[in-house]
Amino acid sequence: MLTVKGFVFSPIEENTYVLYNESGDCCIIDPGCYYSNERNELKDYILSHRLRPKYLLNTHCHLDHVFGNKFVHDTWDLKPWIHPDEKQVLDFAPIAGMHWNLPFDHYTGDVMYITENDVFRLGEDELKVIPAPGHSPGHVCFYNQQQQFLIGGDVLFRESIGRTDLPGGDFETLIRNIRERLFVLPAEVVVHPGHGPETTIGYEKLHNPFLTGLGV
């Protein structure tokens, strides 16, 4: 069984997740630790719980979700896993950081590429990849069917959706993927988003103002 530990990092208040099981294997998803105290918080949690990081996963590569990629790589020797369509977004991240007045130490090493049928395993626990572009060109979510939760990145928020006005974003694509890939999941699935509080698929079907009247 996986435990989901969330952290809120950086001036953009991004949600970073550490998922771990009873054996101590863990993965780090979207490390947004920007300040040194945030990096220390992430490291201290992993060390104090005697966890063994196995994967560094990025739902997408906007700057606030990759601030800590280099730190995680340098600390635990993990290469980031990204969708191939996110490589251009990753390469642009330090430029975006300058535009936002948030310069950061950017990871520039090799990456591992996620495909649609990938399943990331921590012992007997599995995270299935669900492609869901629209907010960014290669955005993916990570779904644990056994425990009915989704690490959703910036696709679906509580009563909101990801913005689509950034390079590579597309509103119609985002809505289609929410409808065809996320809203087919059971209503009780808990969504852990890239920003803000958790929600459920069922709640968003009923209450998300961006999705009512759009055939979803």
C-alpha positions as CSV (number, residue, x, y, z in Angstrom):
1,M,0.0,0.0,0.0
2,L,1.2,3.4,-0.9
3,T,1.4,6.5,1.4
4,V,1.0,9.8,-0.4
5,K,3.0,12.6,1.3
6,G,2.5,16.1,-0.1
7,F,4.6,19.2,0.2
8,V,3.8,22.8,-0.9
9,F,6.9,24.4,-2.3
10,S,8.1,27.6,-4.0
11,P,6.5,31.0,-4.4
12,I,4.1,29.4,-6.9
13,E,2.8,27.0,-4.2
14,E,3.3,23.8,-6.2
15,N,2.5,20.4,-4.7
16,T,5.4,18.0,-4.6
17,Y,4.6,14.3,-3.8
18,V,6.5,11.5,-2.3
19,L,4.8,8.1,-2.6
20,Y,6.2,5.2,-0.6
21,N,5.2,1.7,0.6
22,E,5.9,-0.4,3.7
23,S,9.2,-1.7,2.3
24,G,10.6,1.9,2.1
25,D,10.7,2.1,-1.7
26,C,9.5,5.5,-2.9
27,C,9.1,7.8,-5.9
28,I,9.3,11.6,-6.0
29,I,6.8,13.3,-8.3
30,D,7.2,16.9,-9.5
31,P,9.9,18.2,-7.1
32,G,9.1,21.9,-6.9
33,C,11.5,22.6,-4.0
34,Y,12.9,26.1,-4.8
35,Y,14.5,27.4,-1.6
36,S,17.3,25.5,0.3
37,N,15.0,25.0,3.3
38,E,12.5,23.3,1.0
39,R,15.2,21.0,-0.4
40,N,16.2,20.2,3.1
41,E,12.6,19.5,4.1
42,L,12.2,17.0,1.3
43,K,15.5,15.3,2.0
44,D,14.9,15.2,5.8
45,Y,11.5,13.5,5.3
46,I,13.0,10.9,3.0
47,L,15.9,10.2,5.3
48,S,13.9,10.2,8.5
49,H,11.5,7.7,7.1
50,R,14.4,5.6,5.8
51,L,13.0,5.7,2.2
52,R,14.8,4.5,-0.9
53,P,14.0,6.8,-3.9
54,K,13.5,4.7,-7.0
55,Y,12.0,7.1,-9.5
56,L,11.9,10.8,-10.3
57,L,8.7,11.4,-12.2
58,N,7.4,14.6,-13.8
59,T,3.8,15.0,-14.8
60,H,5.0,17.8,-17.0
61,C,7.9,20.2,-17.1
62,H,6.7,23.7,-16.4
63,L,9.3,25.4,-14.2
64,D,7.5,25.1,-10.9
65,H,7.3,21.3,-11.3
66,V,11.0,20.9,-12.1
67,F,12.7,23.4,-9.7
68,G,14.0,20.4,-7.7
69,N,14.9,18.0,-10.5
70,K,18.7,18.7,-10.3
71,F,18.6,18.5,-6.5
72,V,16.9,15.1,-6.6
73,H,19.3,13.9,-9.2
74,D,22.3,15.0,-7.4
75,T,21.1,13.6,-4.1
76,W,19.8,10.2,-5.1
77,D,21.2,9.8,-8.6
78,L,17.8,9.7,-10.3
79,K,17.2,10.8,-13.9
80,P,13.8,12.4,-14.5
81,W,11.1,10.5,-16.3
82,I,9.2,12.7,-18.7
83,H,7.0,12.3,-21.8
84,P,8.9,13.0,-25.0
85,D,6.7,15.9,-25.8
86,E,7.8,17.6,-22.6
87,K,11.4,17.8,-23.5
88,Q,11.0,21.2,-25.2
89,V,9.2,22.4,-22.1
90,L,12.0,21.2,-19.9
91,D,14.6,22.9,-22.1
92,F,12.6,26.1,-21.9
93,A,12.2,26.0,-18.1
94,P,15.3,28.1,-17.2
95,I,14.3,30.8,-19.6
96,A,10.8,30.8,-18.1
97,G,12.5,31.1,-14.7
98,M,14.2,34.3,-15.8
99,H,10.9,35.7,-17.1
100,W,9.2,35.0,-13.8
101,N,12.2,36.3,-11.8
102,L,12.7,32.8,-10.4
103,P,16.1,31.7,-11.6
104,F,17.1,28.2,-10.6
105,D,19.7,25.5,-10.9
106,H,18.4,23.6,-13.9
107,Y,18.9,19.9,-14.6
108,T,20.6,19.4,-17.9
109,G,21.5,15.7,-17.9
110,D,19.9,12.7,-19.6
111,V,16.2,12.0,-19.2
112,M,14.1,8.9,-19.4
113,Y,11.1,8.9,-21.6
114,I,7.6,7.9,-20.5
115,T,5.2,6.0,-22.9
116,E,1.5,5.6,-22.7
117,N,1.6,2.0,-21.6
118,D,4.2,2.4,-18.9
119,V,3.6,1.2,-15.4
120,F,5.9,2.3,-12.6
121,R,6.2,-0.3,-9.8
122,L,7.2,0.0,-6.2
123,G,7.2,-3.6,-5.1
124,E,3.6,-4.8,-5.6
125,D,2.3,-1.2,-5.9
126,E,1.7,0.2,-9.4
127,L,1.3,3.6,-11.0
128,K,-0.2,3.5,-14.4
129,V,0.6,6.3,-16.9
130,I,-2.5,8.2,-18.2
131,P,-1.6,10.7,-20.9
132,A,-3.5,14.0,-20.5
133,P,-2.1,16.8,-22.6
134,G,-3.7,20.2,-23.0
135,H,-2.2,22.1,-20.2
136,S,1.2,21.2,-21.7
137,P,2.0,19.1,-24.8
138,G,3.1,15.9,-23.0
139,H,1.3,16.1,-19.7
140,V,0.7,12.7,-18.0
141,C,-1.0,11.6,-14.8
142,F,-0.2,8.7,-12.6
143,Y,-3.0,6.4,-11.5
144,N,-3.1,3.8,-8.7
145,Q,-6.1,1.6,-9.4
146,Q,-5.8,-0.5,-6.2
147,Q,-6.1,2.5,-3.9
148,Q,-8.1,4.6,-6.3
149,F,-6.0,7.8,-6.4
150,L,-4.5,9.9,-9.2
151,I,-1.4,12.2,-9.2
152,G,-2.9,14.7,-11.6
153,G,-0.4,17.4,-12.1
154,D,-2.1,20.5,-13.6
155,V,-4.9,18.9,-15.5
156,L,-7.8,18.9,-13.0
157,F,-8.1,21.0,-9.8
158,R,-10.8,21.4,-7.2
159,E,-13.4,23.3,-9.1
160,S,-10.9,24.4,-11.8
161,I,-8.7,23.1,-14.6
162,G,-5.2,23.7,-15.8
163,R,-4.5,26.9,-17.8
164,T,-4.1,26.5,-21.5
165,D,-2.6,29.9,-22.5
166,L,1.0,28.8,-22.1
167,P,3.1,27.5,-25.0
168,G,1.9,24.1,-26.1
169,G,-1.4,24.4,-24.2
170,D,-4.8,23.8,-25.9
171,F,-8.2,24.2,-24.3
172,E,-10.1,21.7,-26.5
173,T,-7.4,19.1,-26.0
174,L,-7.4,19.5,-22.2
175,I,-11.2,19.2,-22.1
176,R,-11.2,16.1,-24.3
177,N,-8.6,14.4,-22.1
178,I,-10.5,15.2,-18.9
179,R,-13.6,13.8,-20.5
180,E,-12.1,10.7,-22.1
181,R,-9.3,9.8,-19.8
182,L,-10.1,11.1,-16.3
183,F,-13.8,11.2,-16.1
184,V,-14.0,7.5,-17.0
185,L,-12.3,6.7,-13.7
186,P,-14.5,5.8,-10.7
187,A,-16.2,8.7,-8.9
188,E,-14.3,7.9,-5.7
189,V,-10.9,8.3,-7.2
190,V,-9.0,10.9,-5.2
191,V,-7.1,13.5,-7.3
192,H,-3.9,14.9,-5.9
193,P,-3.4,18.0,-8.0
194,G,-0.3,20.0,-8.8
195,H,-1.7,23.0,-6.9
196,G,-4.3,23.4,-4.2
197,P,-6.3,20.8,-2.2
198,E,-7.2,17.3,-3.2
199,T,-10.5,16.5,-4.8
200,T,-12.3,13.5,-6.3
201,I,-13.5,12.6,-9.8
202,G,-17.1,12.5,-8.7
203,Y,-17.0,15.9,-7.0
204,E,-15.5,17.5,-10.1
205,K,-18.2,16.0,-12.4
206,L,-20.8,17.6,-10.2
207,H,-19.2,20.9,-9.2
208,N,-16.5,22.0,-11.6
209,P,-17.7,25.2,-13.3
210,F,-15.3,24.8,-16.1
211,L,-16.7,21.5,-17.1
212,T,-20.5,21.9,-16.7
213,G,-22.3,22.1,-20.0
214,L,-19.3,20.8,-22.0
215,G,-20.5,17.3,-22.3
216,V,-18.3,15.9,-19.6
